[in-house]
Amino acid sequence: MAAIGTWTFAVPAIKVVKRKLGDGSSCLDALEAGINAVEDDGSTGRYLVGRGGYPNAKGVHEFDAAVMVGEGCRFGGVVGLRGVATPVSVARRVMETSSHSMLVGPGATAFAVEQGFPLETSDTLHTEESLSAFRKFLKQQAEEARARAEEKMQQEKEEMKTEVSPGGHDTLGLIVLDKNSRIAAGVSTSGAPFKAEGRVGDSPLPGCGLYADDAGGAAVATGDGDNIMKFCPSFQVVQMMRQGFDPQTACREVVKQIQQKVGADMFEMALVAMDMKGCRGSGSTVVQWEDVCEGKKYDGFPYVTWTGESSEPAICVEPATRLS
């Protein structure tokens, strides 16, 4: 049994995974419960996950989530889901009960209602912190408009970009391997802060934000989703593991290949992966990350691991890969 998750806020998720696996749950049940624990906790919304996550530019929460099981490469995802703080559970229902693999926007919300999920309004999905951040965003938009009239648009735009992205490009990604050697991956995010209505990043897209195949293992990605989706890095990592590469080598090699293509303007991204033996790995271009809730800075990309032999989840840090 083993688990790996992106960023420090995967700790509470993996603690739930540990308990569920210990009770005999499957990898998918443990994965869902672990992600739910973070999604439905408003105090972790600043990490851009679930309740308390930042809304779109119109003040409405739109959630993206997906699950994928290595056995048969089964997949389910939702994009732009409104009114449900635990979108990964809806994504699982899509995988298990829908004839489709992904549902979007109103269709995803209608499906959630059909499946018995109660809908909430943005008022209840907001926290004081997320609502305050949205008001600041609106104020800065107005200031930018005035600045544009004064021919200072670019300067004001850069200042706004810095201030209204307090959570960066965070996403909760989780991989779980159970005692029966079954593997599952899942992701959940409220998306980029104050994104355009309908925007989707890499997270819920198979091969981009996540991928699982029991012939190799599983991988999840996090970072700048608008760029990550161009390279299908999770699929690439799993394919390399199928060819015999260990997870660490596969993650770092995929990151390096993307860097070589992008060049000096490389964006922020990170990968974690696990093979069918429970071996784990990571790769990243994250130079430094600050835990906005704990106020602690990490020189690199922090991620969380756990195995059946260890008592508690452990935070590891992957240094940024640099081209030689």
N, C-alpha and C positions, 0 to 999 in steps of 0.2 A: 504494500500500500504506500502511496506517495502522492504529493500534491505540490504544485508550484503556482504562484500568482504574481501579477504585476503590481508594483509599487507597495509601499509600506501598509496601505490600508487593506491589503489582502490578508493581513494577520487575523482579524476577526472572522473573515470568511473561511480561512483554513482551519481555525479552531473549531468551527462548526463541522467542517469536512472531517476532521479527525474524530470528532464525537460520533458522527453519523456512520463512518466506516467502521468504527469500533463496535457499533451496534449491529453491524451486518448489512448496512445499506449498500446499494449499488453505486457505481461511480456517478451515474446521472442523478440519482436522488441526492447524493452528498453534494454534488456540484451545484444543483439548484438551490438547496438549502443554504449553502455557503454564500452564494451570490445574493440571495434574498436578504441575508443578514445585513449586508452592506447597503443594498438598494433601498430597504425600508427604514433605514436609520438616517434621519434628517441631519444628524451631526456630521455625517460623512458626505453630505451633498456637495461640499466645496471641492471634492475630488471629481466632480462631474459625473456622479452616479446616482440614479434614482431620486428619491425624495430629497428636496433641498438642492438638487442640481440646478444649474443656471438655465433659464428658459431661452427661447429663441428671441429674435429681435422684436417680436410682437408681444412678448411676455408670456408665451404659452410653452409649456413643457412638451417636448417631443422626444420620446425615448427610443433608442435602438438597442437591440439585443439579439443574440443568437446562441444556439447550442449545436454541437456536432459530436456524434458518437463514432468511435473508430470502427466498430463492427458494422460493416455495410456502408460506411461513410454516410450515415443518416444525418440529415441537417434540417434545422428549422430556424427561421429568423423573422423579426418584426422591425420595421423602419418607420419612424415618425409616429409611433404609438402615443396616443394621448390618454390621460386619465388613469393609468395604471402604474403605480410606483415600482412594481416588480415585473418588469417586461421580460426578464429571462424565463419566467414561468409561462408567459404567453407564447414565447418562442418555442418552448418545449411542447406545448399543446399543438402548435402548428406542425411540428415534426411528427407528432404521434397521431393526430386526428385529422389533419387537413390533407386534401389531395394536392396541395401546393407546398412549396418549400419556403416561400417568403411572402409575407403580406405587408402592405404599405399604407400609411396614413389612415384615412377613414375606414378602409377595408380591414386593417389590423385592429382598429378600435371596435368595429362591429363584430369581428371574430371573438375578441376578448369578452364582449358582452354575451355573445352566444354561449361561450364556455363558462359563464357564471362569474366572471371577474367584476366586482363592483367598480364603477367609475367614480373618480374624484375630480374635483375642479382644481384649477391652478392655485386657488386660494389655499387649499389644504396641502397641495404638493409643494408650495413655497415654504421656506423658513424665513425667519427675520433676516438672516444673512443674505439669502438669495434674493429676497425682495429688495433689500437695501442696495445690493449690487446692480439689480436691474434699474432701479431709480437713478443710480449714478451713471449707468450707461445712457439712459435717456437724456440726462443733463449734459453729458459729454457730447452726445449727438447734436444737441442744440448749440453748444459752444463751437463745435466743429463747423456748423453751418455759418455761424457768424464769422469764424476765422476764414472760411472760404471766401466770403464777401470781401474780406480784407487781404486776400491773396496770401494767406498763411495756411492754406489747407494741408499741405504735406506735413508741416511741423506738428500741427494739432492732431492730425490723423495718427502719427507715430506715437504721440503722447497718449492718445486714447487707447491705442492697441496695447500699450504697456500696462495701463491701469485697469482695463476691463477684462483682462484674461487672468484673474487671480489663480485659477486652477490649472492653467496650461492646457496640455492636450491629454489629460489623464483619462484612462479607461480601466475598468476592472476586468482583467482577463484571468481565467483560472483553468488549470488542467488537473484532472484527478484520475488516478489509477487505483482500482480496487483489488481486493485479495484474489479475485478470479481472473486477474490480468485483463480486465476490460478498461478502456480508456475513454474519457470524454473531455471536451473543451467547451468553455462558455465565455461570453463577453457581455458586458452591459455598460451603457453610457447614456448620459443626457446630452452628449454632443458638445461641440465647441460653444463657449459662452456667447449668447446673443447671436447665434447663427441665423442665416437667412431661413425663412420658413421653408420647410421641405428639404433642407440640406441633409445629406448623409455622408458619413466618413467611411473609413475602412472597416470599422468594428464588426458590423453584422454581415459582412460580405464573405462568403466561403472562399478560402484561399488567400484572402487579404488579412482580415482581422483574426481569423482562426481557421484551423484545419485539423482534422483527425482521421487517421487511417491506421487500423490495427496491424497493417503490414509494415509500419514504420514508427508510429507514435503520434504525437500531437504538438501543435505550436500555436501561440497567440501573439498578436502584435499590439503595440500601443504607441502613441505619438501623434504626429501630424497626419491625420487620416486622409486629408485631401491629396496628399502626396503618396502616402503608403499604398493606397489602393492601386496605384499605377504599376506596382511591381509584384503583387501577389506573394509577399515574402513568407507567409505562413505555409503556403503550399510548397514553396521552394525548400523550406527547411525540412518538412516531412518527407519530401522526395529524396533529399540527401540522406536522411536517416534510413530510408528504405534501401538505399545503395550501400549502407554500412557505416556511414559517418556517425560519430557520436554527437549528441545534441549540442555540446559546446562548440565543437568545430563547425557544425552546420549553421548555427545562429551567427557566429562571427563571420563566416564566409559569405553568407547572404547579405549581411550588413555591408561588408567590404565591397561586394559586387555592386550594390546599389550606390555606394559612395563613388565608385569609379565611374558610374554612369552620370551621376548628378554633378560631381565636381565640387568646386569651392562653395557653392550655395546649398550644401547638404542640409537637409531638414532634420528635425528631431524625431527619432524613432527608437524603439527597443523591441526585442523579441525574447520570449522564453519558450522552452521546449522540453519535452520528456519522451523518452523512447519506451518500448514495451517492457523493459527491464526496470524501469523506474529511475534511470539515469537522467539527470537534468542539465540544462545549459542555458546560456543567455548571450545576447549580443546587443550593442547599443551605440548610439551616437550622443547620448545624453551626457553633457559635461558636468552639469550640476543640477540638482533638483531639491526644492525645499518642500518639506511636509507642511502645508499651510495650516493644519490643525495643531500639530505638535511643535511647530516653529524650529524644526531641526533640518539642517542642510546636509546633503549627501554629495560627495564628489563622484558622480557617476549615476547609474540607474539602479535604484534599490528594488529588490524583488524578494519574495518570501518563499521558502521551501519547507517541506516537512516530509519525513519518512516514518514508517511504522516503528523504526528502531529508536527514533528521537522522541523526547518527551513533549517538546513544544516547537511551534513554528519558529524558524530562524530567518532574520533579515540578512540578505547578502547584497553586495554592491558590485555591479559590473562597470568597470571603467570604460570611458568612451573609446571606441575603435578609431584609430587615426590612420590615414593613408601614409605610407612611407614615402 
